[in-house]
Amino acid sequence: MKTEFTLAQLADPDIREADKILRACVHCGFCTATCPTYVLLGDELDSPRGRIYLIREMLEKERPPTADVVKHIDRCLSCLACMTTCPSGVHYMHLVDQARVRIERDFARPPTDRLLRSVLAFVLPRPGVFRLSMTLARLARPLAALLPTPAVGASTPGLLQRIKAMLALAPSGLPQPGPAAGSVFPAIGTRRGRVALLQGCAQQVLAPRINQAAISVLTRHGVEVVLVKDEQCCGALTHHMGQDGDALRRARANVTVWQREADQRGLDAILVTTSGCGTVVKDYGYLLREDREFAAPAARISALAKDVSEYLAGIELTPSTQKGDVTVAYHSACSLQHGQKITQLPKELLSKNGFVVKDVPESHLCCGSAGTYNILQPDIASRLRDRKVANIAMIKPDMIAAGNIGCMVQIAGGTSVPVVHTIELLDWATGGPRPGLN
């Protein structure tokens, strides 16, 4: 793709990066076939290729983004299926993230939209506040039926429709909090390794059992696990809302505490059980590349970051009982298969440990969760969820496994089949409890 940035514009490292990404695009259109919003809506501007044109125009001409540009960028799930499909290696993730920062800075959203986004950006990264909000949402759930249902194909959902979607996602009850930050879980038997486990923000409120299962599997196989004190939200939620100031502050804080832990006591890896978080932590090196103080430490932390399935693939797990009578539909989270290029490892781990694993038809398409997307774009998100659930139903599974809490909550909202984390099944296979129901 031809670009016409000035020399003055190219002095900005972000514009230089955007120029490189844009020039890699050859307009082939392969990305349209795997883009969930294009598949649903059939609008070229709701495809990666269309959005790339809009972003180029916005960046080159340095114009404030228009409402139409914002609408189409907001509809992007950042599922990154386009990056898997693209034969030219267009790094769409860094381009659309840059566009979101520009929109956040230069576009005046309607007051109700700004308010909701501010609330989400404040609440979700703070587990204590999020827990309180979920309690309040549970009390308000009976009122959800009185709120309007989004019209199919609605251009921009209204505040009440988004609140209805938010209430629908609230669980009927919350589990007890998991272990506190600073906790250390010794290896059972001879110690073979030492890792930090990302505690997460929403996950530690909605499903602390996931990290507990990871701790059980790891310690059972000789790996010491630490929950690093003063760790923060990884920054993914605010990063994808264009609030890079907040996201980068959190990234720097995490790099600081993880590096200190690695230097003082040693870490073989920083493990993540939420793939959306993992994609961003692995990108810390890029996000902080221009920060003289943090560039090298961030690159080091990114190199240490691993999805839990990556780490377990290097350990010989010892199954306690075979689960050959349990058929598992494996939902490949977008952030895992497209963001981190991890496709086979989770399925191989489940299969080696006794489960019958089946792929979901159209596995490349997003379930519609995508961080805060299922709140901000409830119509498109619910259509994608229903499509995903229908595809899962075709293989008649006993359980659905996924590696991301957002996907788990989203899919569970449309099915009675138990939705569990991959690590919960591996814990069960190696001596832990059977995962619970939705």
DRENPA-642397 format. One line per 10 residues: number of its first residue (from 1); for each residue x, y, z of C-alpha. Coordinates in pm, 1 decimal, always signed. Example, Ala and Ser with C-alpha at 12.3 -4.5 7.8 and 13.67 -1.06 7.14 Angstrom:
2
1	+1230.0 -450.0 +780.0 | +1367.0 -106.0 +714.0
***
This chain:
438
1	+0.0 +0.0 +0.0 | +135.5 +340.0 -96.7 | +173.6 +591.5 +185.5 | +247.5 +963.8 +180.3 | +366.5 +1052.4 +526.6 | +589.6 +1359.0 +550.2 | +941.4 +1347.6 +691.2 | +815.3 +1537.7 +993.5 | +547.1 +1274.2 +1051.7 | +798.4 +992.3 +1010.9
11	+1006.3 +1142.2 +1291.6 | +737.2 +999.6 +1522.4 | +828.5 +634.6 +1599.1 | +461.7 +533.7 +1605.0 | +403.6 +681.4 +1258.8 | +720.0 +509.2 +1131.5 | +580.4 +180.5 +1258.2 | +239.2 +252.0 +1102.2 | +407.2 +335.5 +771.2 | +591.4 +3.3 +772.5
21	+271.8 -188.4 +850.3 | +67.1 -5.3 +587.5 | +329.8 -58.3 +317.2 | +320.8 -433.3 +380.7 | -49.8 -450.8 +282.1 | -103.3 -556.7 -81.6 | -485.9 -519.4 -85.3 | -529.1 -894.3 -146.5 | -843.4 -922.0 +65.8 | -762.2 -1263.0 +215.5
31	-833.0 -1107.5 +556.0 | -1199.5 -1047.5 +472.3 | -1278.6 -1419.9 +470.3 | -1171.4 -1466.3 +832.9 | -1285.9 -1133.5 +980.5 | -1587.9 -1195.5 +1207.5 | -1745.1 -853.3 +1151.9 | -1712.2 -875.7 +773.8 | -1856.4 -1228.3 +776.7 | -2156.6 -1101.3 +976.3
41	-2207.9 -755.3 +828.7 | -2066.8 -780.2 +475.4 | -1938.6 -421.7 +486.0 | -1590.8 -365.4 +341.3 | -1527.9 -98.1 +606.0 | -1592.8 -363.3 +871.3 | -1307.0 -573.2 +734.6 | -936.4 -535.9 +816.5 | -864.7 -408.6 +465.7 | -1133.0 -143.2 +495.6
51	-1016.6 -38.3 +839.8 | -658.3 -14.2 +714.4 | -770.5 +238.2 +452.8 | -954.2 +439.4 +718.5 | -653.3 +434.4 +951.8 | -413.1 +538.2 +675.8 | -635.5 +833.2 +584.0 | -666.1 +939.7 +949.1 | -293.2 +917.3 +1023.3 | -164.0 +1064.9 +697.1
61	-389.6 +1367.9 +692.0 | -375.8 +1416.2 +1069.8 | -747.8 +1478.5 +1078.1 | -959.8 +1420.1 +1386.5 | -1136.4 +1086.3 +1342.4 | -1493.1 +1113.1 +1217.2 | -1789.9 +937.9 +1376.8 | -1796.8 +694.4 +1082.0 | -1429.7 +603.1 +1124.0 | -1481.1 +552.7 +1496.8
71	-1783.4 +329.1 +1434.8 | -1587.6 +90.2 +1214.8 | -1275.9 +85.2 +1434.9 | -1492.4 +28.2 +1744.3 | -1651.6 -270.8 +1572.5 | -1311.4 -439.7 +1537.1 | -1278.0 -720.5 +1793.6 | -895.7 -724.1 +1775.3 | -933.6 -1100.1 +1731.7 | -631.1 -1088.9 +1496.2
81	-763.2 -1363.1 +1267.1 | -656.1 -1132.2 +984.8 | -294.1 -1159.8 +1097.0 | -309.3 -1538.5 +1078.7 | -457.0 -1521.7 +728.2 | -245.3 -1238.9 +584.8 | +19.1 -1369.4 +339.3 | +212.1 -1040.5 +359.7 | +265.9 -1031.4 +736.2 | +70.8 -710.4 +799.9
91	+92.6 -644.7 +1176.3 | -265.2 -525.4 +1207.8 | -260.9 -544.8 +1589.8 | -12.2 -261.6 +1631.6 | -189.2 -54.6 +1366.7 | -540.4 -77.4 +1511.8 | -408.8 -19.2 +1863.4 | -242.8 +301.0 +1740.8 | -570.8 +407.4 +1579.2 | -753.1 +353.3 +1907.7
101	-507.7 +574.4 +2091.2 | -564.8 +845.1 +1828.6 | -942.6 +809.1 +1863.7 | -923.6 +827.5 +2242.2 | -714.6 +1142.5 +2215.9 | -889.3 +1328.8 +1934.0 | -1252.8 +1216.2 +1914.7 | -1527.2 +1359.1 +2135.9 | -1748.9 +1063.3 +2214.7 | -2106.2 +1121.5 +2336.2
111	-2115.1 +1184.1 +2713.8 | -2285.0 +851.8 +2796.5 | -2027.6 +661.8 +2589.9 | -1740.7 +840.8 +2763.8 | -1896.3 +769.7 +3102.7 | -1940.4 +396.9 +3040.0 | -1586.1 +359.2 +2904.8 | -1447.0 +548.5 +3202.9 | -1636.4 +323.6 +3442.3 | -1515.1 +6.0 +3268.3
121	-1155.6 +133.0 +3260.3 | -1170.2 +211.1 +3632.6 | -1357.2 -97.4 +3757.2 | -1225.2 -392.2 +3556.0 | -851.8 -362.5 +3637.1 | -919.8 -334.2 +4012.1 | -1028.6 -670.7 +4161.1 | -1171.6 -522.1 +4480.8 | -1382.1 -268.8 +4295.1 | -1479.3 -528.3 +4034.8
131	-1597.3 -768.9 +4304.1 | -1817.6 -498.3 +4453.9 | -1955.9 -407.9 +4110.4 | -2043.9 -772.6 +4041.9 | -2232.4 -788.1 +4371.3 | -2431.1 -478.9 +4276.0 | -2489.5 -609.4 +3923.6 | -2625.8 -935.3 +4064.5 | -2881.2 -740.1 +4266.7 | -2978.4 -538.7 +3958.2
141	-3011.5 -834.4 +3721.8 | -3392.5 -863.5 +3761.8 | -3418.9 -515.2 +3609.8 | -3239.1 -625.8 +3292.4 | -3561.7 -762.6 +3142.4 | -3708.2 -411.8 +3147.0 | -3426.6 -266.1 +2936.3 | -3447.0 -253.6 +2554.3 | -3299.1 -530.8 +2343.7 | -3045.5 -414.6 +2082.7
151	-3190.1 -406.1 +1733.0 | -3016.5 -648.3 +1496.1 | -2763.1 -453.9 +1293.0 | -2797.8 -139.9 +1504.9 | -2529.7 +111.1 +1408.3 | -2430.5 +208.5 +1760.9 | -2580.1 +49.5 +2074.3 | -2726.1 +287.9 +2330.2 | -2629.8 +311.2 +2695.9 | -2930.5 +111.8 +2820.8
161	-2857.5 -168.6 +2575.1 | -2499.7 -183.3 +2693.7 | -2605.3 -185.5 +3058.0 | -2841.1 -472.9 +2979.4 | -2554.4 -666.0 +2822.0 | -2335.4 -592.7 +3123.9 | -2598.9 -716.7 +3368.0 | -2650.8 -1032.8 +3162.3 | -2281.5 -1116.2 +3204.7 | -2291.4 -1082.3 +3583.8
171	-2270.3 -1422.8 +3756.7 | -2538.8 -1542.2 +3997.5 | -2277.9 -1572.3 +4271.5 | -1909.7 -1509.8 +4335.1 | -1656.8 -1758.6 +4472.0 | -1435.3 -1681.8 +4766.8 | -1118.5 -1489.7 +4678.0 | -811.5 -1690.6 +4592.2 | -473.0 -1673.2 +4764.0 | -324.5 -1331.9 +4836.8
181	-48.2 -1164.0 +4642.1 | +289.9 -1251.8 +4786.9 | +192.0 -1614.9 +4847.6 | +447.0 -1882.6 +4758.9 | +348.0 -2241.3 +4685.6 | +640.0 -2483.8 +4731.6 | +705.1 -2762.3 +4487.6 | +598.9 -3108.8 +4597.8 | +905.0 -3330.5 +4601.5 | +1220.3 -3224.3 +4421.3
191	+1196.7 -2872.3 +4288.1 | +1230.1 -2864.8 +3909.1 | +1151.1 -2500.0 +3847.1 | +1017.5 -2173.6 +3980.8 | +757.2 -1953.1 +3811.6 | +548.8 -1645.0 +3874.5 | +178.1 -1678.6 +3799.1 | -10.8 -1371.8 +3675.4 | -298.7 -1320.3 +3916.4 | -518.6 -1132.9 +3670.6
201	-797.2 -891.2 +3754.6 | -1140.8 -1008.3 +3636.4 | -1036.6 -1373.7 +3648.7 | -935.7 -1367.5 +4013.5 | -1286.9 -1242.0 +4097.5 | -1494.0 -1455.8 +3859.8 | -1295.3 -1780.8 +3864.9 | -1003.2 -1802.6 +4111.0 | -1031.5 -2179.7 +4064.5 | -839.6 -2143.2 +3736.1
211	-518.2 -2022.3 +3894.8 | -570.1 -2265.9 +4181.8 | -578.4 -2549.1 +3927.9 | -259.7 -2415.4 +3768.5 | -89.4 -2399.6 +4108.5 | -198.2 -2756.8 +4185.3 | -68.6 -2895.1 +3854.5 | +260.3 -2708.7 +3875.8 | +343.6 -2786.4 +4238.4 | +236.9 -3148.7 +4186.9
221	+503.0 -3172.4 +3919.0 | +784.7 -3007.0 +4113.4 | +741.7 -2640.7 +4018.1 | +736.0 -2368.7 +4283.7 | +478.8 -2096.4 +4217.1 | +483.6 -1738.0 +4342.2 | +209.9 -1475.3 +4324.0 | +426.6 -1164.9 +4303.7 | +338.9 -887.9 +4545.8 | +242.9 -545.6 +4403.9
231	+161.2 -693.2 +4063.4 | -105.8 -499.9 +3873.4 | -355.0 -561.6 +3594.0 | -153.0 -636.4 +3279.7 | -301.2 -331.8 +3106.4 | -478.5 -519.6 +2826.0 | -824.9 -382.6 +2900.0 | -730.2 -15.1 +2893.5 | -477.2 -68.0 +2613.4 | -749.3 -195.1 +2380.5
241	-971.1 +98.9 +2477.3 | -701.4 +338.1 +2355.3 | -600.7 +448.7 +2704.7 | -231.6 +388.5 +2661.3 | -121.9 +613.3 +2946.3 | -290.8 +382.6 +3196.8 | -182.2 +66.1 +3016.5 | +183.8 +167.5 +2998.7 | +190.1 +269.7 +3365.7 | +67.1 -77.5 +3455.2
251	+317.8 -239.4 +3222.5 | +606.3 -49.6 +3383.8 | +485.0 -143.0 +3732.4 | +468.7 -510.7 +3639.5 | +807.1 -509.5 +3469.6 | +953.1 -358.6 +3787.9 | +811.9 -616.7 +4030.6 | +866.5 -918.1 +3804.5 | +1224.8 -817.6 +3729.8 | +1290.7 -775.0 +4101.2
261	+1148.6 -1121.6 +4170.1 | +1356.8 -1273.5 +3890.6 | +1674.9 -1105.7 +4011.8 | +1628.7 -1184.8 +4381.0 | +1486.4 -1536.6 +4376.9 | +1493.7 -1652.1 +4016.6 | +1212.9 -1719.3 +3768.5 | +1206.5 -1969.6 +3486.3 | +892.2 -1810.7 +3344.0 | +600.7 -1577.7 +3406.4
271	+293.4 -1790.4 +3343.0 | -42.1 -1659.5 +3227.7 | -373.0 -1846.8 +3235.6 | -569.4 -1572.6 +3057.0 | -457.4 -1562.5 +2695.9 | -576.4 -1205.5 +2639.1 | -338.5 -1094.3 +2913.9 | -62.3 -1315.2 +2779.9 | -73.9 -1154.0 +2436.8 | -20.4 -808.8 +2589.1
281	+249.1 -914.6 +2837.5 | +439.7 -1076.7 +2551.9 | +412.9 -740.1 +2374.4 | +558.2 -534.4 +2662.2 | +891.2 -523.0 +2480.4 | +725.9 -355.0 +2183.3 | +501.8 -126.2 +2387.3 | +795.5 +10.0 +2588.2 | +1052.8 +2.8 +2306.2 | +1099.9 +381.9 +2312.9
291	+1133.3 +402.3 +2692.0 | +1503.4 +426.4 +2770.5 | +1461.3 +302.3 +3125.3 | +1221.6 +16.9 +3054.6 | +1294.1 -99.2 +2699.0 | +1547.9 -368.5 +2792.6 | +1371.1 -489.8 +3110.5 | +1038.0 -505.3 +2922.8 | +1196.0 -714.7 +2647.7 | +1332.3 -948.4 +2914.6
301	+989.8 -984.0 +3077.2 | +822.7 -1047.4 +2741.6 | +1072.1 -1326.0 +2677.6 | +987.8 -1482.9 +3016.1 | +611.3 -1468.3 +2959.5 | +444.4 -1794.8 +2859.2 | +94.0 -1925.6 +2835.6 | +53.7 -2201.1 +3093.2 | +10.6 -2456.5 +2812.8 | +350.7 -2361.3 +2667.3
311	+522.5 -2427.3 +2997.6 | +340.4 -2752.5 +3069.4 | +431.0 -2882.9 +2725.0 | +788.6 -2906.9 +2853.1 | +688.6 -3114.8 +3156.7 | +598.5 -3483.1 +3150.7 | +260.5 -3481.0 +3325.9 | +157.5 -3793.1 +3510.9 | -213.0 -3873.9 +3460.6 | -376.7 -4036.2 +3761.0
321	-681.9 -4168.5 +3575.4 | -780.5 -4186.4 +3210.8 | -1070.3 -3964.5 +3099.6 | -1133.2 -4136.0 +2766.9 | -1507.9 -4123.9 +2817.2 | -1506.2 -3740.9 +2827.8 | -1537.5 -3558.3 +2495.3 | -1398.2 -3206.5 +2505.8 | -1472.7 -2934.8 +2252.0 | -1162.4 -2718.8 +2243.9
331	-1240.0 -2351.2 +2184.3 | -925.3 -2182.2 +2063.2 | -927.4 -1830.2 +2209.3 | -837.2 -1567.7 +1948.7 | -565.3 -1420.0 +2167.2 | -407.6 -1765.3 +2191.2 | -436.7 -1892.1 +1832.9 | -398.9 -1559.7 +1648.7 | -224.8 -1338.7 +1905.0 | +27.9 -1591.0 +2037.9
341	+19.1 -1850.1 +1756.1 | -47.6 -2130.9 +2002.9 | -283.4 -2372.7 +1831.2 | -187.1 -2734.9 +1893.2 | -26.8 -2741.4 +2239.5 | -346.9 -2721.9 +2450.8 | -517.1 -2989.7 +2240.7 | -210.5 -3213.2 +2255.6 | -190.1 -3176.4 +2633.1 | -556.3 -3270.6 +2674.3
351	-528.6 -3563.7 +2434.5 | -209.5 -3699.4 +2597.0 | -381.9 -3684.2 +2933.2 | -673.7 -3898.3 +2832.6 | -943.8 -3670.9 +2689.9 | -1114.8 -3707.9 +2355.4 | -1053.9 -3366.2 +2199.6 | -1256.5 -3231.9 +1909.6 | -1206.6 -2914.4 +1709.3 | -1494.5 -2670.1 +1681.5
361	-1611.4 -2585.8 +1326.8 | -1516.1 -2229.9 +1226.2 | -1266.0 -2233.2 +1508.9 | -1091.9 -1927.5 +1362.7 | -1395.0 -1705.2 +1429.9 | -1420.9 -1508.5 +1754.6 | -1685.4 -1590.9 +2017.6 | -1760.7 -1219.6 +2062.6 | -1608.3 -1165.0 +2406.9 | -1295.3 -964.9 +2317.2
371	-1234.9 -785.4 +2646.8 | -1510.7 -527.6 +2683.7 | -1651.8 -584.8 +2333.4 | -1950.8 -789.0 +2451.6 | -2054.8 -487.3 +2659.9 | -1976.6 -213.4 +2409.0 | -2102.5 -398.8 +2099.0 | -2368.2 -635.5 +2242.0 | -2554.5 -705.8 +1916.5 | -2251.4 -824.7 +1720.6
381	-2111.8 -1004.3 +2026.0 | -2432.7 -1200.1 +2088.8 | -2456.3 -1301.4 +1722.3 | -2099.3 -1428.6 +1729.7 | -2164.9 -1613.9 +2055.7 | -2474.3 -1784.6 +1913.7 | -2279.2 -1885.5 +1604.2 | -1997.7 -2023.8 +1818.9 | -2236.9 -2215.7 +2046.7 | -2416.8 -2364.6 +1744.8
391	-2084.8 -2484.4 +1603.9 | -1988.7 -2636.2 +1938.1 | -2323.3 -2815.8 +1963.4 | -2250.9 -2992.6 +1632.9 | -1981.9 -3206.9 +1797.4 | -2190.8 -3293.5 +2107.3 | -1921.1 -3244.1 +2374.0 | -1938.2 -3330.5 +2742.2 | -1731.5 -3023.7 +2824.7 | -1596.5 -2713.7 +2652.2
401	-1236.8 -2613.0 +2720.4 | -1087.2 -2268.0 +2663.9 | -778.4 -2077.6 +2772.6 | -933.9 -1737.3 +2838.8 | -1183.5 -1628.7 +3105.5 | -1357.7 -1384.6 +2870.9 | -1434.8 -1662.0 +2623.1 | -1548.9 -1889.3 +2904.2 | -1801.1 -1635.5 +3038.0 | -1920.8 -1546.0 +2689.3
411	-1977.5 -1904.2 +2573.0 | -2130.2 -2012.4 +2904.1 | -2397.4 -1747.8 +2850.7 | -2531.8 -1945.0 +2554.6 | -2502.2 -2310.1 +2654.8 | -2567.6 -2551.0 +2941.1 | -2256.2 -2755.5 +2855.8 | -1990.8 -2698.7 +3126.1 | -1725.4 -2449.9 +3014.3 | -1391.5 -2496.9 +3190.1
421	-1033.7 -2384.8 +3153.0 | -786.0 -2621.9 +2989.9 | -575.4 -2617.6 +3306.7 | -873.2 -2737.0 +3512.7 | -898.9 -3048.0 +3296.9 | -524.6 -3109.7 +3325.9 | -550.8 -3071.0 +3703.0 | -834.4 -3325.4 +3708.5 | -637.3 -3566.2 +3490.6 | -334.0 -3549.7 +3720.0
431	-510.2 -3593.4 +4051.6 | -714.9 -3279.1 +4111.5 | -1094.2 -3241.0 +4148.3 | -1340.5 -3267.0 +3862.4 | -1416.4 -2916.9 +3727.3 | -1754.5 -2778.1 +3828.1 | -2049.8 -2678.1 +3616.0 | -2114.8 -2330.5 +3469.0
***
